[in-house]
């Protein structure tokens, strides 16, 4: 519960960001999704966008670690949560690397399996974040 | 498409979190948008730029915490 309160406070403080900037960024992200859906089946861009999704989730995790857990004892959960995030990130990078290598080496072959595995890894990483209290939304 | 939807969810989280390097994340999102909107496949330079951004965030996450 303390963790949730801490994040609620963090989100409240974060609300000071420029609304215009926020709106333009959401617009950019939405454009990305729309364009990727349009190109779904176009393997290189799909993997590129999936990797970008991971990178943004990774950004949240990295700054959670930097801001909330600068030391092992900053919060009671830092010692356990940060290693979980590190492990999850490493596994996701490995899956994305496989998918990327496949689509860049065989751009005309069916990459569905590699893409699905990469997207599943990204989804799992995002779930790891939310399960461990990294602000999800 | 769930992984791609996560891009939006995660991008919104980045915005909501309001952390100091937000401008860096914003620039990255703009970069990705440009690549996806392009008529051609991502270039080697695009992949390299993506890897560089990713590595920067991994370095932050993997840097030892104080006392670790």
Backbone of each chain as ProteinMPNN parsed JSONL, in Angstrom:
{"seq_chain_A": "XXXXXXXXXXXXXXXXXXXXXXXXXXXXXXXXXXXXXXXXXXXXXXXXXXXXXXXXXXXXXXXXXXXXXXXXXXXXXXXXXXXXXXXXXXXXXXXXXXXXXXXXXXXXXXXXXXXXXXXXXXXXXXXXXXXXXXXXX", "coords_chain_A": {"N_chain_A": [[0.826, -1.199, 0.0], [1.952, 1.234, 0.815], [3.699, 1.539, -1.249], [2.018, 1.996, -3.415], [0.875, 4.417, -2.666], [3.121, 6.029, -2.721], [3.658, 6.026, -5.449], [1.357, 7.187, -6.411], [1.697, 9.737, -5.461], [3.973, 10.437, -6.87], [2.971, 10.452, -9.457], [1.181, 12.543, -9.244], [2.908, 14.701, -8.795], [4.213, 14.593, -11.176], [2.342, 15.574, -12.853], [2.796, 18.17, -13.311], [4.034, 18.596, -15.676], [4.259, 20.129, -18.91], [1.175, 20.521, -20.441], [0.711, 20.77, -23.157], [3.008, 19.625, -24.244], [2.73, 17.036, -23.372], [0.41, 16.25, -24.708], [1.258, 16.403, -27.369], [3.159, 14.408, -27.422], [1.703, 12.098, -26.84], [0.188, 12.108, -29.102], [2.148, 11.635, -31.025], [2.922, 9.044, -30.313], [0.548, 7.681, -30.745], [0.323, 7.98, -33.463], [2.438, 6.411, -34.27], [1.518, 3.854, -33.527], [-0.754, 3.644, -35.161], [0.377, 3.736, -37.701], [1.985, 1.474, -37.647], [0.107, -0.532, -37.391], [-1.035, -0.279, -39.856], [1.021, -1.145, -41.414], [1.264, -3.713, -40.618], [2.562, -6.925, -40.865], [4.544, -6.155, -42.36], [7.505, -6.95, -41.793], [10.148, -5.856, -40.831], [9.528, -3.211, -39.907], [7.603, -3.77, -38.026], [9.0, -5.186, -36.059], [10.808, -3.216, -35.395], [9.121, -1.27, -34.282], [8.03, -2.725, -32.162], [10.319, -3.066, -30.675], [10.804, -0.44, -30.036], [8.642, -0.001, -28.353], [9.38, -1.588, -26.2], [11.665, -0.149, -25.484], [10.648, 2.245, -24.504], [9.21, 1.328, -22.302], [11.381, 0.33, -20.94], [12.704, 2.704, -20.424], [11.037, 3.84, -18.518], [11.448, 1.979, -16.464], [14.209, 2.289, -16.011], [14.396, 4.885, -15.058], [12.769, 4.769, -12.895], [14.352, 3.146, -11.278], [16.567, 4.851, -11.023], [15.496, 7.156, -9.826], [13.835, 6.337, -7.689], [15.143, 4.252, -6.471], [17.973, 4.893, -5.832], [19.857, 3.926, -4.083], [20.484, 0.755, -2.486], [19.111, 0.684, -0.136], [17.233, 2.679, -0.31], [14.489, 2.324, -0.536], [12.416, -0.182, 0.945], [11.865, -2.155, -0.923], [13.713, -1.995, -2.963], [16.001, -3.626, -3.149], [15.052, -6.072, -4.041], [13.31, -5.561, -6.198], [14.662, -4.116, -8.265], [16.681, -5.94, -9.294], [14.886, -7.796, -10.438], [13.728, -6.301, -12.477], [15.996, -5.838, -14.023], [16.653, -8.445, -14.868], [14.362, -9.104, -16.323], [14.523, -7.215, -18.365], [16.855, -8.012, -19.68], [16.107, -10.512, -20.697], [14.107, -9.739, -22.443], [15.492, -8.167, -24.284], [17.047, -10.158, -25.435], [15.098, -11.699, -26.784], [14.142, -9.783, -28.572], [16.441, -9.302, -30.031], [16.727, -11.703, -31.42], [14.439, -11.663, -33.056], [14.933, -9.327, -34.496], [17.329, -9.921, -35.841], [16.392, -11.969, -37.454], [14.45, -10.705, -39.169], [16.02, -8.837, -40.436], [17.857, -10.349, -41.749], [16.356, -12.093, -43.256], [14.297, -10.662, -44.885], [12.121, -11.205, -46.522], [10.923, -13.522, -45.741], [8.479, -15.393, -43.796], [7.962, -13.956, -40.771], [6.449, -14.305, -38.582], [6.494, -15.971, -36.262], [8.835, -15.187, -34.924], [8.299, -12.495, -34.496], [5.974, -12.624, -32.929], [7.039, -13.841, -30.661], [8.805, -11.885, -29.822], [7.065, -9.759, -29.298], [5.582, -10.897, -27.274], [7.531, -11.018, -25.336], [7.998, -8.322, -24.854], [5.525, -7.584, -23.824], [5.513, -9.166, -21.531], [7.585, -7.983, -20.128], [6.541, -5.437, -19.629], [4.441, -6.201, -17.975], [5.871, -7.223, -15.85], [6.909, -4.861, -14.864], [4.561, -3.457, -14.028], [3.598, -5.268, -12.165], [5.465, -4.964, -10.247], [5.281, -2.433, -9.353], [6.195, -0.262, -10.88], [5.271, 2.767, -12.321], [2.504, 2.453, -14.455], [0.63, 3.813, -15.876]], "CA_chain_A": [[0.0, 0.0, 0.0], [2.852, 2.39, 0.836], [4.255, 1.667, -2.599], [0.993, 2.601, -4.264], [0.751, 5.821, -2.275], [4.314, 6.711, -3.227], [3.526, 6.235, -6.887], [0.284, 8.16, -6.629], [2.325, 11.041, -5.236], [4.885, 10.687, -7.994], [2.154, 10.799, -10.615], [0.636, 13.877, -9.0], [3.984, 15.656, -9.028], [4.505, 14.555, -12.599], [1.296, 16.277, -13.583], [3.235, 19.536, -13.554], [4.587, 18.696, -17.018], [3.473, 20.938, -19.843], [0.084, 19.766, -21.053], [0.914, 20.762, -24.597], [4.05, 18.653, -24.552], [2.15, 15.71, -23.147], [-0.532, 15.952, -25.791], [1.979, 16.162, -28.618], [3.831, 13.116, -27.332], [0.68, 11.057, -27.0], [-0.152, 12.117, -30.525], [3.23, 10.97, -31.75], [2.847, 7.612, -30.012], [-0.633, 7.154, -31.417], [0.661, 7.913, -34.879], [3.28, 5.226, -34.445], [0.685, 2.656, -33.482], [-1.59, 3.619, -36.361], [1.192, 3.408, -38.862], [2.444, 0.093, -37.544], [-1.038, -1.381, -37.716], [-1.179, -0.195, -41.307], [2.111, -1.896, -42.038], [1.417, -5.018, -39.977], [2.935, -7.873, -41.899], [5.818, -5.641, -42.879], [8.238, -7.437, -40.633], [11.159, -4.999, -40.201], [8.943, -2.104, -39.158], [6.899, -4.309, -36.867], [10.001, -5.457, -35.024], [11.358, -1.915, -34.99], [8.158, -0.627, -33.393], [7.953, -3.515, -30.937], [11.525, -2.756, -29.913], [10.59, 0.903, -29.496], [7.748, -0.158, -27.209], [10.212, -2.042, -25.086], [12.591, 0.917, -25.078], [9.928, 3.209, -23.672], [8.99, 0.65, -21.024], [12.7, 0.279, -20.306], [12.976, 4.053, -19.937], [10.31, 3.98, -17.252], [12.124, 1.149, -15.464], [15.521, 2.852, -15.701], [14.257, 6.091, -14.24], [12.247, 4.29, -11.603], [15.531, 2.726, -10.519], [17.42, 6.008, -10.753], [14.834, 8.141, -8.973], [13.239, 5.756, -6.478], [16.085, 3.312, -5.87], [19.386, 5.227, -6.078], [20.658, 3.024, -3.252], [19.802, -0.493, -2.137], [18.256, 0.903, 1.034], [16.353, 3.841, -0.506], [13.158, 1.821, -0.203], [12.546, -1.597, 1.334], [11.696, -3.066, -2.057], [14.723, -1.783, -4.014], [16.942, -4.75, -3.234], [14.458, -7.18, -4.784], [12.625, -5.161, -7.439], [15.591, -3.707, -9.329], [17.193, -7.122, -9.991], [13.817, -8.393, -11.261], [13.626, -5.483, -13.695], [17.202, -6.088, -14.837], [16.54, -9.767, -15.488], [13.306, -9.016, -17.335], [15.026, -6.441, -19.501], [17.834, -8.832, -20.409], [15.367, -11.55, -21.436], [13.385, -9.093, -23.543], [16.499, -7.8, -25.286], [17.44, -11.385, -26.14], [14.022, -12.049, -27.718], [14.116, -8.77, -29.633], [17.621, -9.513, -30.88], [16.433, -12.834, -32.311], [13.476, -11.197, -34.056], [15.578, -8.336, -35.365], [18.272, -10.622, -36.714], [15.623, -12.72, -38.454], [13.828, -9.853, -40.203], [17.044, -8.13, -41.208], [18.557, -11.34, -42.562], [15.383, -12.726, -44.166], [13.181, -9.709, -44.907], [10.975, -11.658, -47.315], [10.357, -14.747, -45.177], [7.459, -15.21, -42.77], [8.62, -13.711, -39.485], [5.388, -14.256, -37.581], [6.876, -16.609, -34.995], [9.832, -14.349, -34.242], [7.638, -11.26, -34.065], [5.09, -12.952, -31.803], [7.872, -14.079, -29.477], [9.342, -10.596, -29.375], [5.979, -8.981, -28.705], [5.255, -11.522, -25.989], [8.577, -10.621, -24.388], [7.753, -6.923, -24.476], [4.347, -7.586, -22.957], [5.913, -9.738, -20.244], [8.395, -6.991, -19.412], [5.622, -4.407, -19.138], [3.709, -6.788, -16.852], [6.809, -7.267, -14.724], [6.965, -3.516, -14.311], [3.345, -3.112, -13.285], [3.514, -6.166, -11.01], [6.429, -4.542, -9.236], [5.016, -1.075, -8.903], [6.643, 0.816, -11.761], [4.043, 3.393, -12.826], [2.141, 1.939, -15.771], [-0.214, 4.727, -16.632]], "C_chain_A": [[0.865, 1.255, 0.0], [3.413, 2.652, -0.555], [3.264, 2.379, -3.513], [0.838, 4.076, -3.95], [1.929, 6.618, -2.815], [4.182, 6.997, -4.714], [2.403, 7.207, -7.217], [0.839, 9.57, -6.443], [3.217, 11.412, -6.412], [4.099, 11.115, -9.22], [1.577, 12.195, -10.462], [1.69, 14.932, -9.279], [4.308, 15.74, -10.515], [3.505, 15.329, -13.428], [1.676, 17.722, -13.872], [3.816, 19.7, -14.964], [3.663, 19.516, -17.902], [2.41, 20.093, -20.531], [0.26, 19.666, -22.567], [1.94, 19.725, -25.015], [3.512, 17.236, -24.421], [1.258, 15.325, -24.314], [0.219, 15.639, -27.088], [2.682, 14.811, -28.59], [2.85, 11.973, -27.473], [0.276, 10.97, -28.467], [0.884, 11.389, -31.347], [3.149, 9.458, -31.545], [1.668, 6.976, -30.724], [-0.39, 7.02, -32.914], [1.5, 6.681, -35.17], [2.42, 3.975, -34.483], [-0.152, 2.53, -34.75], [-0.816, 3.191, -37.589], [1.662, 1.958, -38.829], [1.302, -0.869, -37.863], [-1.245, -1.422, -39.232], [-0.157, -1.094, -42.002], [2.247, -3.303, -41.459], [1.621, -6.082, -41.058], [4.205, -7.423, -42.592], [6.839, -5.829, -41.75], [9.254, -6.462, -40.039], [10.561, -3.857, -39.382], [8.209, -2.589, -37.911], [7.877, -4.58, -35.732], [10.589, -4.142, -34.498], [10.42, -1.235, -33.984], [8.005, -1.389, -32.084], [9.153, -3.213, -30.042], [11.4, -1.357, -29.295], [9.664, 0.853, -28.284], [8.504, -0.618, -25.981], [11.1, -0.915, -24.576], [11.904, 1.949, -24.197], [9.627, 2.599, -22.3], [10.291, 0.582, -20.233], [13.061, 1.645, -19.716], [12.291, 4.27, -18.585], [11.01, 3.197, -16.147], [13.449, 1.771, -15.038], [15.394, 4.063, -14.786], [13.565, 5.81, -12.917], [13.426, 3.905, -10.715], [16.355, 3.944, -10.098], [16.795, 6.94, -9.71], [14.36, 7.564, -7.639], [14.24, 4.87, -5.741], [17.543, 3.681, -6.178], [20.338, 4.387, -5.226], [19.816, 1.798, -2.891], [18.792, -0.271, -1.018], [17.32, 2.103, 0.879], [14.91, 3.511, -0.139], [13.314, 0.345, 0.133], [12.536, -2.556, 0.145], [12.833, -2.984, -3.082], [15.607, -3.008, -4.225], [16.383, -5.907, -4.054], [13.893, -6.755, -6.138], [13.611, -4.846, -8.562], [16.225, -4.925, -10.02], [16.144, -7.81, -10.873], [13.685, -7.627, -12.571], [14.824, -5.711, -14.613], [17.1, -7.416, -15.574], [15.492, -9.749, -16.603], [13.768, -8.276, -18.572], [15.985, -7.278, -20.338], [17.14, -9.9, -21.25], [14.656, -10.939, -22.642], [14.343, -8.695, -24.654], [16.893, -9.034, -26.103], [16.384, -11.78, -27.177], [13.967, -11.067, -28.878], [15.301, -8.937, -30.582], [17.379, -10.635, -31.888], [15.502, -12.378, -33.435], [14.129, -10.225, -35.035], [16.533, -9.007, -36.35], [17.527, -11.341, -37.827], [15.114, -11.799, -39.55], [14.867, -9.102, -41.027], [17.796, -9.087, -42.143], [17.634, -11.941, -43.614], [14.154, -11.823, -44.291], [11.955, -10.196, -45.669], [10.346, -12.937, -46.766], [9.327, -14.415, -44.096], [8.132, -15.106, -41.398], [7.628, -13.749, -38.334], [5.831, -14.812, -36.234], [7.855, -15.738, -34.217], [9.206, -13.072, -33.709], [6.742, -11.531, -32.861], [5.894, -13.163, -30.529], [8.416, -12.768, -28.923], [8.258, -9.767, -28.704], [5.559, -9.565, -27.362], [6.272, -11.128, -24.926], [8.377, -9.188, -23.925], [6.576, -6.841, -23.509], [4.704, -8.104, -21.573], [6.729, -8.737, -19.442], [7.503, -5.895, -18.837], [4.841, -4.931, -17.931], [4.605, -6.875, -15.623], [6.893, -5.909, -14.051], [5.732, -3.216, -13.463], [3.205, -3.994, -12.052], [4.424, -5.707, -9.873], [6.341, -3.058, -8.911], [5.575, 0.046, -9.74], [5.395, 1.432, -12.378], [3.741, 2.937, -14.246], [1.325, 2.936, -16.567], [-0.593, 5.895, -15.768]], "O_chain_A": [[0.574, 2.22, -0.707], [3.58, 3.794, -0.983], [3.64, 3.258, -4.289], [0.686, 4.896, -4.855], [1.766, 7.736, -3.304], [4.547, 8.074, -5.184], [2.488, 7.96, -8.187], [0.487, 10.485, -7.188], [3.214, 12.55, -6.882], [4.504, 12.027, -9.94], [1.493, 12.947, -11.433], [1.407, 15.942, -9.923], [4.631, 16.805, -11.041], [3.782, 15.698, -14.569], [0.964, 18.422, -14.594], [4.063, 20.824, -15.399], [2.455, 19.587, -17.676], [2.72, 19.066, -21.134], [-0.002, 18.628, -23.175], [1.764, 19.031, -26.016], [3.795, 16.362, -25.24], [1.341, 14.215, -24.839], [-0.147, 14.716, -27.815], [2.79, 14.143, -29.619], [3.134, 10.986, -28.152], [0.053, 9.882, -28.998], [0.552, 10.623, -32.251], [3.292, 8.688, -32.495], [1.773, 5.867, -31.246], [-0.841, 6.065, -33.547], [1.305, 5.999, -36.176], [2.576, 3.134, -35.368], [-0.249, 1.453, -35.34], [-1.287, 2.397, -38.404], [1.728, 1.295, -39.865], [1.503, -1.89, -38.521], [-1.582, -2.458, -39.803], [-0.436, -1.711, -43.03], [3.21, -4.01, -41.757], [0.901, -6.104, -42.057], [4.854, -8.187, -43.306], [6.998, -4.972, -40.881], [9.229, -6.249, -38.827], [11.035, -3.568, -38.283], [8.192, -1.915, -36.881], [7.609, -4.242, -34.579], [10.832, -3.991, -33.3], [10.864, -0.697, -32.969], [7.865, -0.785, -31.021], [9.028, -3.117, -28.821], [11.838, -1.127, -28.167], [9.871, 1.573, -27.308], [8.304, -0.114, -24.876], [11.265, -0.75, -23.368], [12.503, 2.469, -23.256], [9.769, 3.26, -21.271], [10.301, 0.753, -19.015], [13.651, 1.727, -18.638], [12.88, 4.807, -17.647], [11.151, 3.687, -15.027], [13.781, 1.783, -13.853], [16.185, 4.243, -13.86], [13.756, 6.533, -11.939], [13.489, 4.29, -9.547], [16.785, 4.045, -8.949], [17.484, 7.447, -8.825], [14.466, 8.21, -6.596], [14.183, 4.756, -4.517], [18.275, 2.861, -6.732], [21.488, 4.165, -5.606], [18.589, 1.822, -2.985], [17.76, -0.938, -0.951], [16.676, 2.503, 1.849], [14.209, 4.31, 0.482], [14.244, -0.306, -0.343], [13.126, -3.635, 0.203], [12.907, -3.823, -3.98], [15.917, -3.372, -5.359], [17.138, -6.641, -4.691], [13.986, -7.5, -7.113], [13.406, -5.274, -9.698], [16.299, -4.935, -11.249], [16.475, -8.344, -11.931], [13.549, -8.223, -13.639], [14.678, -5.77, -15.834], [17.421, -7.504, -16.759], [15.704, -10.302, -17.682], [13.444, -8.662, -19.695], [15.928, -7.252, -21.567], [17.542, -10.16, -22.384], [14.607, -11.534, -23.718], [14.037, -8.867, -25.834], [17.052, -8.953, -27.321], [16.718, -12.149, -28.303], [13.769, -11.462, -30.027], [15.173, -8.737, -31.79], [17.77, -10.538, -33.052], [15.738, -12.666, -34.609], [13.905, -10.294, -36.244], [16.539, -8.693, -37.54], [17.951, -11.335, -38.983], [15.317, -12.073, -40.733], [14.621, -8.77, -42.186], [18.302, -8.681, -43.189], [18.064, -12.26, -44.722], [13.072, -12.199, -43.839], [10.862, -9.659, -45.485], [9.326, -13.388, -47.287], [9.307, -13.309, -43.554], [8.781, -16.044, -40.934], [7.927, -13.281, -37.235], [5.58, -14.208, -35.192], [7.723, -15.57, -33.005], [9.533, -12.618, -32.613], [6.743, -10.77, -31.893], [5.492, -12.726, -29.451], [8.478, -12.569, -27.709], [8.495, -9.146, -27.667], [5.223, -8.832, -26.432], [5.924, -10.929, -23.762], [8.563, -8.874, -22.75], [6.625, -6.125, -22.508], [4.26, -7.557, -20.564], [6.587, -8.648, -18.223], [7.686, -5.474, -17.695], [4.607, -4.192, -16.974], [4.163, -6.634, -14.5], [6.941, -5.812, -12.824], [5.848, -2.775, -12.319], [2.747, -3.531, -11.007], [4.192, -6.015, -8.704], [7.231, -2.5, -8.268], [5.448, 1.21, -9.359], [4.546, 0.711, -12.903], [4.593, 3.018, -15.131], [1.329, 2.907, -17.798], [-1.309, 6.789, -16.219]]}, "seq_chain_B": "XXXXXXXXXXXXXXXXXXXXXXXXXXXXXXXXXXXXXXXXXXXXXXXXXXXXXXXXXXXXXXXXXXXX", "coords_chain_B": {"N_chain_B": [[-0.89, -7.876, -31.641], [-0.411, -6.872, -29.207], [2.052, -6.211, -28.085], [2.699, -3.931, -29.459], [0.679, -2.226, -28.72], [1.486, -1.904, -26.164], [3.502, -0.127, -26.501], [2.238, 2.331, -26.682], [0.997, 2.388, -24.171], [3.229, 2.321, -22.519], [4.556, 4.616, -23.351], [2.779, 6.534, -22.516], [3.058, 6.118, -19.818], [5.618, 7.021, -19.406], [5.268, 9.713, -19.896], [3.392, 10.36, -17.908], [4.868, 9.879, -15.667], [6.683, 11.914, -15.669], [9.462, 12.347, -15.543], [12.863, 13.661, -15.418], [14.341, 13.374, -17.803], [12.564, 13.478, -19.793], [12.437, 14.845, -22.24], [14.302, 13.542, -23.776], [13.121, 11.04, -24.117], [10.884, 11.853, -25.494], [12.045, 12.801, -27.861], [12.973, 10.402, -28.832], [10.611, 8.991, -29.301], [9.588, 10.575, -31.331], [11.518, 10.082, -33.258], [11.105, 7.321, -33.746], [8.547, 7.452, -34.776], [9.062, 8.768, -37.182], [10.614, 6.873, -38.535], [8.809, 4.755, -38.828], [6.895, 5.96, -40.372], [8.224, 6.32, -42.724], [8.78, 5.496, -46.175], [10.417, 3.43, -46.683], [12.258, 0.495, -45.502], [13.503, 0.272, -42.09], [16.722, 1.718, -41.774], [20.223, 0.709, -41.584], [21.396, 2.667, -40.016], [19.182, 3.6, -38.618], [18.502, 1.379, -37.041], [20.828, 1.287, -35.558], [20.703, 3.681, -34.162], [18.476, 3.197, -32.615], [19.421, 1.096, -31.046], [21.403, 2.438, -29.655], [19.965, 4.277, -28.082], [18.529, 2.465, -26.53], [20.617, 1.114, -25.226], [21.621, 3.133, -23.627], [19.56, 3.441, -21.758], [19.551, 0.899, -20.66], [22.039, 0.963, -19.451], [21.597, 2.766, -17.396], [19.694, 1.348, -15.88], [21.171, -0.918, -15.22], [23.352, 0.011, -13.859], [25.149, -0.095, -10.812], [23.298, 0.131, -7.773], [23.652, 2.418, -5.055], [25.565, 1.017, -2.505], [25.348, -1.475, -3.462]], "CA_chain_B": [[-0.518, -6.465, -31.597], [-0.354, -6.404, -27.822], [3.344, -5.582, -27.834], [2.681, -2.586, -30.016], [-0.179, -1.426, -27.844], [2.302, -1.587, -24.995], [4.281, 1.068, -26.811], [1.413, 3.478, -26.301], [0.84, 2.357, -22.716], [4.495, 2.682, -21.894], [4.843, 6.02, -23.646], [1.936, 7.318, -21.618], [3.652, 6.013, -18.482], [6.776, 7.918, -19.398], [4.743, 11.077, -19.788], [2.765, 10.522, -16.603], [5.9, 9.86, -14.639], [7.229, 13.271, -15.653], [10.851, 12.405, -15.078], [13.634, 14.777, -15.941], [14.847, 13.185, -19.16], [11.394, 13.331, -20.655], [12.708, 15.357, -23.584], [15.036, 12.489, -24.482], [12.134, 10.043, -24.517], [10.047, 12.491, -26.531], [12.814, 12.802, -29.105], [13.03, 9.02, -29.305], [9.289, 8.677, -29.865], [9.52, 11.272, -32.627], [12.394, 9.338, -34.169], [10.417, 6.083, -34.129], [7.441, 7.842, -35.652], [9.622, 9.053, -38.496], [11.043, 5.621, -39.189], [7.628, 3.974, -39.205], [6.205, 6.684, -41.444], [9.029, 6.333, -43.955], [8.335, 4.544, -47.19], [11.396, 2.345, -46.784], [12.567, -0.242, -44.278], [14.501, 0.927, -41.23], [18.084, 1.575, -42.282], [21.203, 0.299, -40.57], [21.571, 3.798, -39.096], [17.998, 3.636, -37.741], [18.672, 0.313, -36.039], [21.938, 1.659, -34.677], [20.235, 4.737, -33.259], [17.593, 2.542, -31.652], [20.266, 0.347, -30.102], [22.12, 3.387, -28.799], [19.017, 4.765, -27.07], [18.237, 1.337, -25.642], [21.783, 0.833, -24.395], [21.692, 4.186, -22.622], [18.6, 3.14, -20.692], [20.043, -0.312, -19.98], [23.159, 1.36, -18.597], [21.023, 3.362, -16.171], [19.06, 0.288, -15.09], [22.155, -1.913, -14.749], [24.381, 0.621, -13.001], [24.937, -0.517, -9.43], [22.731, 1.05, -6.803], [24.542, 2.649, -3.93], [25.563, -0.07, -1.539], [25.128, -2.774, -4.123]], "C_chain_B": [[-0.301, -5.973, -30.169], [0.967, -5.713, -27.517], [3.387, -4.163, -28.351], [1.783, -1.673, -29.197], [0.599, -1.029, -26.597], [3.171, -0.369, -25.238], [3.518, 2.309, -26.357], [1.294, 3.545, -24.78], [2.112, 2.826, -22.025], [4.849, 4.137, -22.148], [4.019, 6.924, -22.751], [2.495, 7.287, -20.202], [4.838, 6.948, -18.349], [6.313, 9.357, -19.193], [4.198, 11.313, -18.388], [3.8, 10.615, -15.5], [6.609, 11.212, -14.554], [8.68, 13.366, -15.234], [11.689, 13.376, -15.9], [14.115, 14.599, -17.378], [13.709, 12.959, -20.149], [11.694, 13.775, -22.094], [13.46, 14.32, -24.426], [14.057, 11.421, -24.986], [11.239, 10.583, -25.623], [10.765, 12.466, -27.88], [12.865, 11.389, -29.695], [11.705, 8.612, -29.951], [9.136, 9.336, -31.236], [10.363, 10.544, -33.685], [11.699, 8.065, -34.666], [9.27, 6.386, -35.087], [7.946, 8.074, -37.07], [10.018, 7.796, -39.247], [9.837, 4.838, -39.679], [6.874, 4.644, -40.347], [6.957, 6.64, -42.766], [8.542, 5.258, -44.926], [9.239, 3.321, -47.271], [11.547, 1.62, -45.455], [13.491, 0.585, -43.392], [15.913, 0.676, -41.778], [19.006, 1.056, -41.179], [21.409, 1.413, -39.541], [20.391, 3.905, -38.121], [18.13, 2.587, -36.635], [19.762, 0.701, -35.042], [21.508, 2.733, -33.679], [19.31, 4.156, -32.197], [18.412, 1.804, -30.597], [20.983, 1.295, -29.138], [21.213, 3.931, -27.7], [18.776, 3.679, -26.026], [19.411, 1.076, -24.698], [21.937, 1.891, -23.299], [20.762, 3.916, -21.446], [19.021, 1.888, -19.929], [21.189, 0.034, -19.023], [22.664, 1.969, -17.289], [20.464, 2.26, -15.272], [20.103, -0.64, -14.464], [23.27, -1.311, -13.902], [24.118, 0.222, -11.551], [24.23, 0.565, -8.602], [23.766, 1.301, -5.72], [24.424, 1.526, -2.919], [25.375, -1.442, -2.138], [26.454, -3.424, -4.482]], "O_chain_B": [[-0.038, -4.791, -29.951], [0.998, -4.735, -26.77], [4.03, -3.294, -27.762], [2.086, -0.496, -29.004], [0.393, 0.05, -26.042], [3.537, 0.34, -24.3], [4.077, 3.211, -25.734], [1.464, 4.604, -24.176], [2.077, 3.615, -21.081], [5.379, 4.816, -21.268], [4.499, 7.956, -22.283], [2.427, 8.276, -19.472], [5.036, 7.585, -17.314], [6.897, 10.11, -18.414], [4.495, 12.327, -17.757], [3.623, 11.342, -14.522], [7.079, 11.604, -13.486], [9.089, 14.36, -14.633], [11.259, 13.849, -16.952], [14.279, 15.585, -18.097], [13.882, 12.334, -21.196], [11.246, 13.139, -23.048], [13.271, 14.238, -25.64], [14.151, 10.962, -26.124], [10.884, 9.87, -26.562], [10.167, 12.148, -28.908], [12.808, 11.213, -30.912], [11.681, 7.975, -31.004], [8.621, 8.73, -32.176], [9.964, 10.416, -34.842], [11.708, 7.773, -35.862], [9.052, 5.678, -36.07], [7.33, 7.629, -38.039], [9.783, 7.676, -40.449], [9.83, 4.32, -40.796], [6.283, 3.968, -41.189], [6.374, 6.9, -43.818], [7.967, 4.247, -44.524], [8.871, 2.302, -47.856], [11.04, 2.061, -44.424], [14.178, 1.487, -43.872], [16.245, -0.436, -42.189], [18.626, 0.976, -40.011], [21.576, 1.148, -38.35], [20.569, 4.254, -36.954], [17.901, 2.867, -35.458], [19.633, 0.472, -33.84], [21.892, 2.702, -32.51], [19.346, 4.561, -31.035], [18.124, 1.884, -29.403], [21.146, 0.989, -27.957], [21.618, 4.04, -26.543], [18.81, 3.926, -24.82], [19.212, 0.845, -23.506], [22.336, 1.578, -22.178], [21.124, 4.133, -20.29], [18.872, 1.815, -18.71], [21.296, -0.527, -17.933], [23.227, 1.728, -16.221], [20.72, 2.234, -14.069], [19.946, -1.091, -13.33], [24.049, -2.043, -13.292], [22.967, 0.208, -11.116], [24.53, 1.753, -8.722], [24.656, 0.479, -5.5], [23.324, 1.135, -2.526], [25.258, -2.44, -1.428], [26.473, -4.519, -5.044]]}, "name": "protein", "num_of_chains": 2, "seq": "XXXXXXXXXXXXXXXXXXXXXXXXXXXXXXXXXXXXXXXXXXXXXXXXXXXXXXXXXXXXXXXXXXXXXXXXXXXXXXXXXXXXXXXXXXXXXXXXXXXXXXXXXXXXXXXXXXXXXXXXXXXXXXXXXXXXXXXXXXXXXXXXXXXXXXXXXXXXXXXXXXXXXXXXXXXXXXXXXXXXXXXXXXXXXXXXXXXXXXXXXXXXX"}
